[in-house]
Amino acid sequence: MSFRLFARAARPVLASPVMQAQRTGLRAFTSALAKHQATVKAAPVGAAPAPVGMQGTSVIGAPRYAGVSVLGCAIAMVAVGGCAQGIGQLFAALVMGIARNPSMKEDLFTYTLIGMGFLEFLAIVVILISFMLLYSE
């Protein structure tokens, strides 16, 4: 019986499904990277280096790394959530202000619309910047 306990303890611990998926993903990434490196051709020995201003430009047929631009766009789009939260707080303050002083309803609503205009402008600017990041090289 004590031999069985030792036999069970000596068994290798199986990897969890998450660890197996990570290993599989790493293998797929390294194989894709190896294929990419095999397709990229080295510059000829006597070739001149690219001009300073032309280093970031793409050539037709060259791979474009869109992941970085998508990541930048996604990070910039987080600010749209902040604009939505600001609009919610603005209207909550309007409701509280009208509840405290109903005679100021028109003035408070005017101030609310001005504040909402600023927040909408900010949201539009954020969306434009995120699209600029998405489609830039």
Steps between C-alpha positions, in 0.01 A plus 500: 500500500780743573647412160180619333522835676852548372395386153226760494730774622758419233257559214566815302253780553295556188488854368175687531300574183598867530871415503453265204319775306780745579759254376297438184463873440872552554580224252264653243656842551855375466415298189329803344801712589734246344290496180504880491875514546542247222296716259677827583797542271818663622622814325780451250852558630560814293153651557479850644305547825156657486484879533432629851145611426405177319565242771139464615339477158368175365572343165230334294490136599688553827319385814326773697499460876143604570497365855678803640262744335197302618639502853552876488148549368354283778688689769381832358140377487501447877458877530157474334387314812617797705291732282195279550558501875527880493168529315337274759635708787390818323138387476507364855609845618217653293241278667640577847509873426140505377394300805663756731381813318226443240481870409851482342394228254564697178838635611620159619388335177686765297819436697449127456472533123817713489686240707368219283621684190851514645491131588373402155777708340753318718355162398518593131864610538583173676335296222689697234831444679428130539422466127818690423693251714321207336579600142847641555808296419 
